[in-house]
Structure formats: C-alpha cells, structure tokens
Amino acid sequence: MEENKKNKIDEVYHYDEPDEYDDAGDETGGYEEPEEFTAADEPEAYDDRYDNGYDNGIEEMSRNDMPEDTAVQRTEEKKVNANKANANKANSNKANSDKANSDKVNPDKVNPDKVNSDKKKTVKKVSAPRVAAKKNPAAEETNGRVQTELRQAHRRIRELEVKSNRMKLLLVIWIILAVVFATLFIREKLKDSYYGKVVDVESTFNEKLALAGPEGLTELFTENYVKYLNKAYVMFGTYPDCSYYKVAAGVRRDDYDFENDFYTPEGELYKYYCPDGVKSSKVAIDVSTYQTDVNWEEVKNSGVDVVIVRSGFRGYGEEGKLVEDSQFKNHIEGALAAGLECGVYFFTEAISYEEGAEEARYVLEQIKDYNITQPIIVDTEKISQEGVRANDIDNETRTQALLGFCETIEAAGRTPMIYASTAWFCQAMDIAKLGKYEFWLAAYGTPQFPYHVEGWQYDPEGSVPGIEGNVDLNVWLR
C-alpha cells in the first residue's frame, strides 16, 4: 500500500533519486541525500477554504451544487495532496535530521526559515566515517618478515658490490706489478746477454754515410758521431773498423779529460792529474821480483808517493800453487822505512769463487804485520802462452773468482781493488757486478775508458831514480 502511494507521489511531483549511492554511506543505507526541496517545490498547501466553499477567489459553492464527477475528482485530489504533503514532510524531516547528524548540529537550533530561504541551495554530500580495517596479526607478521628479508638482501647486495670493487682494484694493482716485474726481468736478461758482448756493427750502425754539403761537413759530422759512440760504447780499433761494447748502466762513470788534464808539469819527472792547472793526484809505482837493489830514499826524493808491491802469484799450471814474490819482504819493508805509502797486489789465476777467496786470505796473512794503507789489489790479465789455467775460462767464471777475492778482502776491513787493461775490463768479465770496487786501469796512450778509475798505469817502461831498469808509472787518483 505504502509503495503504491509513493509511486503515485512520484508520478505527480517527478522528483529524481540520485544517480548512485555512496558505498561508504551511513547506517541508514549509505546513499547520498537527494537535493533538498525548496519552498518553490512544495505543493500548494491544502486550502481549508474549500471546506467553506472558497477556491482562490471563486465564489463559495455547495458540494451538493457541484457536478458529481467534479466532487469525486475534488475528493481524490484532496487525498493525493494530503498524501503528498505527508510524504514531503517525512522526507524533509529525514533530510534535516541527517544533515544535523553529519554536521554535529543540535536539531533544536536549526532555523527552518534559513534552510528554505535559498531556492538554489543544495544539500552537501556527506560521507559516513570509514570503518577502520580490522588488524590481521598473521598478515602483519608476514609483511614484517618480508620487509626484513628485503633489507637483508639489499645489505648483501651492497656488500657484494664493495667486495667486487675491491677485487677489481686488487686485480689492477697485480697487473701493474706484473708488468713492472716483467719489464725489469726482461731488461736484466737483455743486459746479461748484451753488455760486455761484441756488437754486430752491420746491424747496429749504418756505416755508409753519404753527406753532400759544404766542404768539411762530413768530417765534422763524423767527429761528433764518434764522440757520441765513445759515450755509449767502448770501442776497440779505429772507427769505422772497430768493435763496440755497450757501456754498463750500473757502473759509476768519471768525466776525466785524459787528453788535456793529465800531463807532466814543467820541471817534474812524472805525470799528474791537473784540472785547471792544479796538481790533484799522487805518483805511484809498482814493483816486483823484476826490480832489485832499490834505493828507496832516492825513489821518494824523486817525487814518488805510493808504492804497490807484488805479494805473490798463483802458478799457471793445473795445480795452481800459491807463491810469494821473492822480493816482497824487501820491497815492503824498504818502502815503509822510507816513509812511502804502500799497497800490495796479487797476480791471480783463480778459476772459481773459492780460489779467489783463497788468494785473498793468503795476502791477508802476508801483510798482517805491515802498515798497509793503500788497497789490496787483484791483478787479472791474459798470459800470452799456452796452457795457462785462467786464460780460457768464461766471463762469468772469472767474475766469480774476482768476487771471491774482493769480498774476502772487504770482509776483513780492507779496501779491494781490481787491476786490468781496458779490453780485459770490458771483454773478460761482467763489469756490472764488479763496478762497486775500485779500478786500476792499465792503458798506454790516451784512455778510452768510460768508468771510474782510482789509478791509471800510463807507462810500463818508466824510469825512476834509485831503481835500475824499467818501472811501471801510475797516476794515483785516490
């Protein structure tokens, strides 16, 4: 019945429900309120004057005077209007109640006139408060565990990245070190196979020089080129028909000008080193069994400062017996008594490190009672006769024998020195391994020797007052 009434009211007044309801609505149904009816939309109020016979200024009529169909129609209209008024009133009360609840306003204080005064005013949409989601402990625990695992995974990834970067850095360092060590190893191998060896002239140098230009240019170029070669190589022979030996990089060099700074000053008997005209060296002679009946006072007065006495030698044969020089004691005692500085040398034929050390111990025993202030020297030479035990040993074996001598002397607190010719220094030993020891160079003429020298034997047939026969003369630079 109520539904039929509502349908009739809808048909008469044609009000529209909202298009959709808010699912989050209130407890009464969750829909949005329809627009509030305004005063203009209210149906005309039932005029009681109908009961008195009036209708909008129309003269009062008696119901009995109305036609029957008109009376029935009037009755039905009254019922419809009454039902519509009741429905509108119910809807209006409901709207005002909902609005008051949503705005938290006391319904008793609402002004109905103010509500109905604005014809265009519409009701605001009001959503019911959302119901808080129910907590699920199991879901929260799972979510927390997942978050923890994600953080741990991220931390492990960062740790792996750091470790990877460190490994990359270590790999780069190892590669660099490997390259450095490989370079040093190859360089050392090349040095061992190159230094002290004859250079293949045809493959190393272009000897065919063809220059065109002003007169003398070719000679000037050649002269400068030879000067360069003398700095980088030790040459034997006359350029261009000569052999070349690469200068060892690890051996100290001296820049002596042998051609201009070594000479015999006026009024002197011996040669000196005189840079800028100032004598800066001593005169030394070396003596052995071949010099006898020496007047050491006369020797000293002639200008000699240092005497190097041969203490002994090793036999040339297979046995290689150690022998003391027959004049050793006479010479050492006579020279010391005259106030000359003395050193000793031993002529070696050692063919191993052990034999070199044996020779050194032999000399140390010989000189233990003498005041030897100059070096103890090992004399290494090639003997021009057949069957000499040390002539044909290889360079490395000879180098080891010399090291045996020098290291033993050095260990005893003495100064070792090596005597040899230019060719023997460059061709018969590994000079790079012996470069820290002092050198006594035998070179007759202007030396072409790139390394340091502490003594230069410049004349094997010198003359010294107080000694009969030839005597080796030396410029002593230590």
C-alpha positions as CSV (number, residue, x, y, z in Angstrom):
1,M,0.0,0.0,0.0
2,E,2.8,2.5,1.0
3,E,4.7,1.6,-2.1
4,N,1.6,2.4,-4.3
5,K,1.3,5.7,-2.5
6,K,4.9,6.5,-3.2
7,N,4.6,5.7,-6.8
8,K,1.6,8.0,-7.1
9,I,3.5,10.8,-5.4
10,D,6.5,10.2,-7.8
11,E,4.2,10.4,-10.7
12,V,2.7,13.7,-9.6
13,Y,5.9,15.5,-8.4
14,H,8.5,13.8,-10.6
15,Y,11.4,14.1,-8.2
16,D,14.6,12.2,-9.1
17,E,16.7,10.0,-6.9
18,P,20.5,10.5,-7.1
19,D,22.3,8.6,-9.8
20,E,24.4,6.5,-7.4
21,Y,24.8,5.8,-3.7
22,D,28.0,6.3,-1.7
23,D,29.1,2.8,-0.5
24,A,30.7,4.4,2.4
25,G,27.3,5.9,3.5
26,D,25.7,6.0,6.9
27,E,23.9,3.2,8.7
28,T,20.5,4.1,7.1
29,G,21.5,2.9,3.6
30,G,24.8,4.6,2.5
31,Y,23.3,6.8,-0.2
32,E,23.6,10.5,-0.9
33,E,20.8,12.7,0.2
34,P,18.6,14.0,-2.6
35,E,18.6,17.7,-3.2
36,E,16.5,19.5,-0.6
37,F,13.2,20.6,-1.6
38,T,12.7,24.4,-1.7
39,A,9.7,26.3,-0.9
40,A,9.0,26.7,-4.6
41,D,8.9,23.0,-5.0
42,E,6.4,22.4,-2.2
43,P,2.9,21.5,-3.4
44,E,0.3,24.1,-2.9
45,A,-1.0,23.7,0.6
46,Y,-4.4,22.4,1.0
47,D,-6.7,25.4,1.3
48,D,-9.3,24.9,4.1
49,R,-11.4,27.4,2.3
50,Y,-12.5,24.5,0.1
51,D,-14.4,23.3,3.1
52,N,-16.0,26.7,3.4
53,G,-16.8,26.8,-0.3
54,Y,-13.9,29.1,-1.5
55,D,-11.2,28.3,-4.1
56,N,-8.8,31.1,-5.0
57,G,-11.4,33.9,-5.1
58,I,-14.0,31.7,-6.7
59,E,-17.4,32.1,-5.1
60,E,-18.3,29.5,-2.5
61,M,-20.1,26.6,-3.8
62,S,-22.1,24.0,-2.1
63,R,-20.8,20.5,-2.6
64,N,-24.3,19.5,-3.5
65,D,-24.3,22.1,-6.3
66,M,-21.1,20.6,-7.9
67,P,-21.4,18.0,-10.5
68,E,-20.9,14.5,-9.2
69,D,-17.8,13.8,-11.2
70,T,-16.3,17.1,-10.1
71,A,-17.0,16.3,-6.4
72,V,-15.3,12.9,-6.8
73,Q,-12.4,14.5,-8.5
74,R,-12.0,17.0,-5.8
75,T,-12.1,14.3,-3.1
76,E,-9.4,12.3,-4.9
77,E,-7.3,15.4,-5.3
78,K,-7.5,16.1,-1.6
79,K,-6.4,12.6,-0.8
80,V,-3.5,12.9,-3.2
81,N,-2.5,16.3,-1.9
82,A,-2.7,15.1,1.7
83,N,-0.5,12.0,1.0
84,K,2.0,14.2,-0.9
85,A,2.2,16.6,1.9
86,N,2.8,13.9,4.4
87,A,5.5,12.3,2.2
88,N,7.2,15.7,1.7
89,K,7.1,16.4,5.4
90,A,8.6,13.0,6.1
91,N,11.3,13.5,3.6
92,S,12.1,17.0,4.8
93,N,12.3,15.8,8.4
94,K,14.6,13.0,7.4
95,A,16.9,15.3,5.4
96,N,17.1,17.8,8.2
97,S,17.9,15.0,10.7
98,D,20.6,13.6,8.5
99,K,22.2,17.0,7.9
100,A,22.2,17.7,11.6
101,N,23.8,14.4,12.4
102,S,26.5,14.8,9.8
103,D,27.4,18.4,10.8
104,K,27.0,17.5,14.5
105,V,24.5,20.3,15.0
106,N,21.7,20.2,17.5
107,P,18.4,19.8,15.5
108,D,16.6,22.1,18.0
109,K,18.8,25.0,17.0
110,V,18.2,24.7,13.2
111,N,16.3,27.6,11.7
112,P,13.8,26.2,9.2
113,D,13.4,29.6,7.5
114,K,17.1,29.8,6.8
115,V,17.1,26.3,5.4
116,N,14.2,27.1,3.0
117,S,15.2,30.6,2.1
118,D,17.6,29.9,-0.8
119,K,15.9,28.2,-3.6
120,K,19.1,27.2,-5.4
121,K,20.9,25.8,-2.3
122,T,21.6,22.1,-2.5
123,V,22.5,19.6,0.2
124,K,26.2,18.9,0.6
125,K,27.3,15.3,0.1
126,V,28.2,13.7,3.4
127,S,30.0,10.5,3.7
128,A,29.8,8.4,6.7
129,P,33.1,7.9,8.6
130,R,35.1,4.9,7.3
131,V,35.3,1.9,9.5
132,A,38.8,1.1,10.5
133,A,40.2,-2.1,8.9
134,K,40.4,-5.0,11.3
135,K,44.0,-5.9,12.1
136,N,45.3,-9.2,10.9
137,P,48.3,-10.3,13.1
138,A,49.4,-13.1,10.8
139,A,49.4,-10.7,7.8
140,E,51.4,-8.1,9.7
141,E,53.9,-10.7,10.8
142,T,54.4,-11.9,7.2
143,N,54.7,-8.3,6.0
144,G,57.4,-7.6,8.6
145,R,59.3,-10.7,7.8
146,V,59.3,-9.8,4.1
147,Q,60.5,-6.3,4.8
148,T,63.3,-7.6,7.0
149,E,64.4,-10.1,4.3
150,L,64.4,-7.3,1.7
151,R,66.6,-5.1,3.9
152,Q,69.0,-8.0,4.4
153,A,69.0,-8.7,0.7
154,H,69.8,-5.1,-0.1
155,R,72.6,-5.1,2.5
156,R,74.1,-8.3,1.0
157,I,74.0,-6.7,-2.5
158,R,75.9,-3.6,-1.2
159,E,78.5,-5.8,0.5
160,L,79.0,-7.8,-2.7
161,E,79.4,-4.6,-4.7
162,V,82.0,-3.3,-2.3
163,K,83.8,-6.7,-2.4
164,S,83.7,-6.7,-6.2
165,N,85.2,-3.2,-6.4
166,R,88.0,-4.2,-4.0
167,M,88.7,-7.3,-6.1
168,K,88.8,-5.1,-9.3
169,L,91.3,-2.7,-7.6
170,L,93.5,-5.6,-6.4
171,L,93.4,-7.1,-9.9
172,V,94.6,-3.8,-11.4
173,I,97.4,-3.5,-8.9
174,W,98.5,-7.0,-9.6
175,I,98.5,-6.4,-13.3
176,I,100.6,-3.3,-12.9
177,L,103.1,-5.1,-10.6
178,A,103.3,-8.0,-13.1
179,V,104.1,-5.6,-15.9
180,V,106.8,-3.8,-13.8
181,F,108.4,-7.0,-12.7
182,A,108.3,-8.5,-16.2
183,T,109.9,-5.3,-17.6
184,L,112.7,-5.5,-15.0
185,F,113.2,-9.2,-15.6
186,I,113.4,-8.8,-19.4
187,R,115.7,-5.8,-19.0
188,E,118.0,-7.8,-16.8
189,K,118.1,-10.7,-19.2
190,L,118.8,-8.4,-22.1
191,K,121.6,-6.7,-20.1
192,D,123.2,-10.1,-19.3
193,S,123.1,-11.0,-23.0
194,Y,124.2,-7.7,-24.3
195,Y,126.6,-5.8,-22.0
196,G,130.2,-6.8,-22.4
197,K,129.5,-8.6,-25.7
198,V,130.7,-7.6,-29.2
199,V,128.1,-5.5,-31.0
200,D,127.1,-6.5,-34.5
201,V,128.2,-3.4,-36.3
202,E,126.3,-4.1,-39.5
203,S,123.0,-4.5,-37.8
204,T,123.6,-1.8,-35.1
205,F,125.1,1.0,-37.1
206,N,124.7,2.3,-40.6
207,E,128.3,2.8,-41.6
208,K,127.6,4.1,-45.1
209,L,127.4,7.9,-44.6
210,A,126.9,9.9,-47.7
211,L,126.6,13.6,-47.0
212,A,126.5,16.4,-49.5
213,G,127.2,20.0,-48.5
214,P,129.9,22.5,-47.7
215,E,133.5,21.3,-47.5
216,G,134.4,19.7,-44.1
217,L,130.8,19.0,-43.1
218,T,131.2,15.2,-43.4
219,E,134.4,15.3,-41.3
220,L,132.6,17.4,-38.6
221,F,129.6,15.1,-38.6
222,T,131.9,12.0,-38.3
223,E,133.8,13.6,-35.4
224,N,130.7,14.3,-33.4
225,Y,129.3,10.9,-34.1
226,V,132.5,9.2,-32.8
227,K,132.2,11.4,-29.7
228,Y,128.7,10.0,-29.1
229,L,129.9,6.5,-29.7
230,N,132.6,6.9,-27.1
231,K,130.0,7.9,-24.5
232,A,127.6,5.0,-25.2
233,Y,130.2,2.3,-26.2
234,V,133.7,1.2,-25.6
235,M,135.3,0.9,-29.0
236,F,138.4,-1.2,-29.9
237,G,140.0,-0.3,-33.2
238,T,139.8,2.7,-35.4
239,Y,136.4,3.9,-36.5
240,P,134.7,2.7,-38.6
241,D,136.7,-0.6,-38.5
242,C,136.2,-1.3,-34.8
243,S,134.3,-3.4,-32.3
244,Y,131.8,-1.9,-29.9
245,Y,130.9,-2.9,-26.3
246,K,127.9,-1.3,-24.6
247,V,128.7,0.7,-21.5
248,A,127.2,-0.9,-18.4
249,A,124.5,1.3,-16.9
250,G,125.1,0.4,-13.3
251,V,128.7,1.3,-13.0
252,R,129.8,4.7,-11.9
253,R,131.4,6.9,-14.5
254,D,134.0,9.7,-14.4
255,D,134.3,12.5,-16.8
256,Y,138.1,12.7,-16.8
257,D,139.6,14.6,-19.8
258,F,142.6,12.3,-20.2
259,E,143.8,14.2,-23.2
260,N,144.0,17.7,-21.6
261,D,144.0,17.3,-17.8
262,F,146.8,14.6,-17.4
263,Y,150.3,15.8,-18.2
264,T,153.8,16.2,-16.8
265,P,154.2,19.7,-15.3
266,E,157.3,21.6,-16.2
267,G,160.3,20.6,-14.1
268,E,158.6,17.3,-13.0
269,L,159.5,13.7,-13.8
270,Y,156.0,12.2,-13.6
271,K,152.6,12.8,-15.0
272,Y,149.8,14.2,-12.8
273,Y,146.1,14.9,-13.0
274,C,146.0,18.7,-13.2
275,P,142.4,20.1,-13.7
276,D,142.7,23.9,-14.1
277,G,146.5,23.6,-13.8
278,V,146.4,22.3,-10.2
279,K,148.1,19.0,-9.3
280,S,145.3,16.8,-7.9
281,S,146.9,13.3,-7.8
282,K,149.9,11.3,-6.5
283,V,152.7,9.4,-8.2
284,A,152.7,5.7,-7.7
285,I,155.0,2.9,-8.9
286,D,154.5,-0.9,-8.8
287,V,157.4,-3.2,-8.2
288,S,158.0,-7.0,-8.0
289,T,160.7,-9.6,-8.3
290,Y,162.0,-7.8,-11.5
291,Q,163.2,-4.8,-9.6
292,T,166.2,-5.4,-7.3
293,D,168.7,-3.3,-5.3
294,V,166.2,-0.4,-4.9
295,N,167.4,2.8,-3.1
296,W,164.1,3.8,-1.5
297,E,165.2,7.1,-0.2
298,E,166.2,8.2,-3.7
299,V,162.9,6.9,-5.0
300,K,161.0,9.0,-2.5
301,N,163.0,12.1,-3.2
302,S,162.3,11.8,-6.9
303,G,158.6,12.6,-6.2
304,V,157.1,9.1,-5.8
305,D,154.3,9.0,-3.1
306,V,152.9,5.4,-3.3
307,V,154.5,2.0,-3.9
308,I,152.4,-1.0,-4.8
309,V,154.4,-4.2,-4.1
310,R,153.5,-7.6,-5.6
311,S,153.0,-10.0,-2.7
312,G,152.7,-13.2,-4.8
313,F,151.0,-15.1,-7.6
314,R,149.2,-18.4,-8.4
315,G,151.0,-20.9,-10.7
316,Y,149.9,-21.1,-14.3
317,G,149.6,-24.9,-14.3
318,E,146.8,-27.2,-13.3
319,E,147.8,-27.3,-9.7
320,G,147.7,-23.5,-9.3
321,K,150.0,-23.3,-6.4
322,L,150.2,-20.0,-4.4
323,V,153.7,-18.5,-4.4
324,E,155.1,-15.5,-2.6
325,D,157.1,-12.9,-4.7
326,S,160.8,-13.3,-3.9
327,Q,161.2,-9.5,-3.4
328,F,158.0,-8.9,-1.4
329,K,159.5,-8.5,2.1
330,N,162.5,-6.4,0.8
331,H,160.3,-4.1,-1.1
332,I,157.6,-3.7,1.5
333,E,160.0,-3.1,4.4
334,G,162.3,-0.8,2.4
335,A,159.4,1.4,1.1
336,L,157.8,1.6,4.6
337,A,161.1,2.5,6.1
338,A,161.5,5.4,3.6
339,G,158.1,6.8,4.6
340,L,156.2,5.8,1.4
341,E,152.6,4.7,1.4
342,C,152.3,1.1,0.5
343,G,149.7,-1.2,-1.1
344,V,150.0,-4.8,-2.4
345,Y,148.8,-6.7,-5.4
346,F,148.4,-10.4,-6.1
347,F,148.6,-11.9,-9.6
348,T,145.6,-14.2,-9.9
349,E,144.9,-17.4,-11.8
350,A,141.8,-18.3,-9.9
351,I,139.2,-20.2,-11.7
352,S,136.4,-20.2,-9.1
353,Y,135.0,-18.1,-6.3
354,E,136.7,-20.4,-3.7
355,E,140.1,-20.0,-5.3
356,G,139.7,-16.2,-5.4
357,A,138.8,-16.2,-1.7
358,E,141.8,-18.4,-1.0
359,E,144.2,-15.9,-2.7
360,A,142.7,-13.1,-0.6
361,R,143.3,-15.0,2.6
362,Y,146.8,-15.7,1.5
363,V,147.6,-12.0,1.0
364,L,145.9,-11.0,4.3
365,E,148.2,-13.4,6.1
366,Q,151.3,-11.9,4.3
367,I,150.5,-8.3,5.3
368,K,149.3,-8.8,8.8
369,D,152.5,-7.4,10.3
370,Y,152.8,-4.4,8.0
371,N,151.1,-1.0,7.9
372,I,149.4,-1.2,4.6
373,T,147.4,2.0,3.9
374,Q,146.7,1.6,0.2
375,P,144.3,-1.0,-1.4
376,I,144.9,-4.7,-1.7
377,I,144.7,-5.4,-5.4
378,V,143.9,-8.4,-7.5
379,D,145.8,-8.3,-10.9
380,T,143.9,-10.1,-13.7
381,E,145.5,-10.4,-17.2
382,K,145.7,-12.7,-20.1
383,I,149.1,-14.5,-20.4
384,S,150.5,-14.9,-23.8
385,Q,151.5,-18.6,-23.6
386,E,149.8,-22.0,-23.9
387,G,148.3,-23.9,-21.0
388,V,147.7,-21.0,-18.7
389,R,144.8,-22.2,-16.4
390,A,142.7,-19.0,-16.4
391,N,143.1,-17.8,-19.9
392,D,140.1,-19.6,-21.4
393,I,137.6,-19.6,-18.6
394,D,134.3,-17.8,-19.4
395,N,133.5,-14.3,-18.2
396,E,131.1,-15.4,-15.5
397,T,133.6,-17.8,-14.0
398,R,136.2,-15.1,-14.0
399,T,133.8,-12.6,-12.5
400,Q,133.0,-15.1,-9.7
401,A,136.8,-15.6,-9.0
402,L,137.3,-11.8,-8.7
403,L,134.2,-11.5,-6.5
404,G,135.7,-14.2,-4.2
405,F,138.9,-12.2,-3.8
406,C,137.2,-8.7,-3.3
407,E,134.5,-9.9,-0.9
408,T,137.0,-11.6,1.3
409,I,139.3,-8.6,1.4
410,E,136.3,-6.3,2.1
411,A,135.1,-8.6,4.9
412,A,138.5,-8.3,6.6
413,G,138.0,-4.5,6.7
414,R,140.4,-3.7,3.9
415,T,139.9,-1.9,0.6
416,P,139.8,-4.2,-2.5
417,M,140.8,-3.0,-6.0
418,I,140.9,-4.7,-9.5
419,Y,143.8,-4.2,-11.9
420,A,143.2,-4.8,-15.7
421,S,143.5,-3.3,-19.1
422,T,140.6,-1.6,-20.9
423,A,140.0,-4.6,-23.1
424,W,140.1,-7.0,-20.2
425,F,137.7,-5.0,-18.1
426,C,135.2,-4.8,-21.0
427,Q,135.7,-8.1,-22.6
428,A,136.7,-10.7,-20.0
429,M,134.4,-10.0,-17.0
430,D,130.9,-8.8,-16.1
431,I,131.9,-5.3,-15.1
432,A,128.4,-4.5,-13.9
433,K,128.8,-7.0,-11.0
434,L,132.2,-5.6,-10.1
435,G,131.6,-1.9,-10.5
436,K,131.4,-1.0,-6.8
437,Y,135.1,-1.9,-6.3
438,E,137.9,0.5,-7.2
439,F,139.6,0.1,-10.6
440,W,143.3,0.4,-11.5
441,L,143.4,0.8,-15.3
442,A,146.4,-0.2,-17.5
443,A,146.1,2.0,-20.6
444,Y,149.1,3.2,-22.6
445,G,148.2,6.2,-24.6
446,T,145.0,8.2,-24.1
447,P,142.5,6.0,-22.3
448,Q,139.0,5.4,-23.9
449,F,137.5,4.1,-20.7
450,P,134.0,5.3,-19.6
451,Y,134.1,4.1,-15.9
452,H,135.6,5.4,-12.8
453,V,139.3,4.9,-12.2
454,E,141.3,5.3,-9.0
455,G,144.7,4.5,-10.6
456,W,146.0,4.9,-14.1
457,Q,149.1,3.0,-15.2
458,Y,150.2,5.1,-18.2
459,D,153.8,3.9,-18.8
460,P,155.1,0.3,-18.4
461,E,158.7,1.4,-19.2
462,G,159.2,4.3,-17.0
463,S,162.4,5.4,-15.3
464,V,162.7,6.1,-11.6
465,P,165.8,7.4,-9.8
466,G,167.0,4.7,-7.4
467,I,165.7,1.7,-9.4
468,E,167.6,0.0,-12.3
469,G,165.6,-0.9,-15.3
470,N,162.0,-0.2,-16.3
471,V,159.3,0.6,-13.8
472,D,155.6,0.9,-14.2
473,L,154.4,4.5,-13.7
474,N,151.0,5.5,-12.4
475,V,148.8,8.5,-11.7
476,W,147.2,7.7,-8.4
477,L,143.7,9.3,-8.0
478,R,142.7,8.1,-4.6
